[in-house]
Amino acid sequence: MQLSVITSLTGLALLACILELLRRHQLREKYAALWLAVGSAVVPLGLFPQMLDSLARGLGIMSGASLVLFAGIVLLLLVCLHLSWESSRLEEETRTLAEEIALIRTALDEQNRPSGRRTEGGPV
C-alpha cells in the first residue's frame, strides 16, 4: 500500500473519530475545529502529494516532507501552549471555588452554632 493512500486513510479516520466524539459530546467544538482543519488538510495532501511539493517550493522549502515536519512541530507547540493556558485557567478557577466554599462553610457553621456561643456580631 502506498504512503499516500495510508496518509489519506489516516486523515479520514481522524475526521471520523472527531465527528464521533462531537456527536457523543465528548469533545467541545472549540477543540474540534482545529482537528477538523488538520484532518481536512491531510486527506487531499495524502491523495495528491504533488500539491504538498508545489506548496513547499512556493514557500521556499526544498521538500514537502520538511514542510510537513515543520508544520507538525509548530502545531504541536501551539497545542501544548493552548493546553497549558487552559490548565492554568482551570487551576485558578478551582482555587477560587475552593476559597468560596470554605467561606460559605464557615458562615454556615457560624449560623448553626447555639445562639449564646456566637463570636462575631451575634448576641453574647
N, C-alpha and C positions, 0 to 999 in steps of 0.2 A: 504494500500500500504506500502510495506516495505521501510525502510530508504535507503537501498542500491539501490533500484530502483529509488527513488526520487533523490538521490545523482547523479546517473548516468544520469538521465534526465536533472538535473540541469547542469551537465558538458556538455551535448550535446547542451543544449540551449545556454550556454556560448560560445561554439565553433561556433554555427550558428550565434549568434549576432556579434562575432568578424569578421567572414568571410564576413558578410553582410556590416559591417562598412568598411572593407577593400575594398570590391567591389565598394562601393559608394565614396571611397577616403575621408572618414570622420575620419579615424584613420590611423596614419602613421605606417609604417612597424616596426619601432624600438620599438613602444609601443605594437604592436600586438604580437610580438614574445613572450613576457613574458606571456601574457594572453592565447595565444595558448598553451604554455607549461603547464600552470596551468590547462586549460580545458582538455588537453590530459592526464594529471596525474589524474584528478578527475574521468573521465569515467571508466577506468579499476579498480581503487581503490574502486569505488562505486559498481561495479559489483562483485568484488571479495574482500570483506573486510578482508578475512583471509590473503591476501597479505600485508595489512597495519599492521596487528598484528605481522606477522612474521618480517616485516621490523622494527617495533618498538622494538621487542625483540632483533633483531640483533644490534640495536643501544643502547641497554641497557635501554630502556624506558618501563615502566610496561604495558601501554596500547596504542593502536592505536589512541584512541581519544586524549590522551595527546600529541602525536606526531603531530596530525593534528592541534590542538590548537597552539602548539609552532611554527609549520611551518607557520600557518596563521598569527600569530603575527609578525614573522620575515619578512614575505613577505610584510605585510602592512607597517612595518617600512621602509623597503627598497624602497617601492613605494613612501612613504612620503618624504624620503630623496631625491630621484630622482626628484620628482616634485618641491621640494624646490630649488634644484640645477638649474632646468630648469627655474623656476620663477626668480631666481637671475640673471641668464644669460640674460634672455629676458629683465629684468628691466635695466640692464646695456646697452644692445643694444638699447633700446628705448631712454635712456638718451643721448647716443652718437648721435643717429639720430636727436633728438630734437636740440642738440647743432649745428650739421652740418646745419640743416635747418635754424636756427637763423643766422648763419654766411652767408649763401647764400642769405637770405632775406636782410641782412644788405648790402651786396655787390650789390645786385640789386637796393636797394634804393639809394645807392651812384651813381650808373650809371644813374638812371632815374632823378636825380636832374638836374636843369638847370646848364649849364657849369660854370657860374660865381659863383655859390654857393657851389662848392665842397670844402670840408675841408681838405681832405687828398690827397696829391700827385697830385691834379688837378690844372688847371690854376685858379688864383685868379683874 
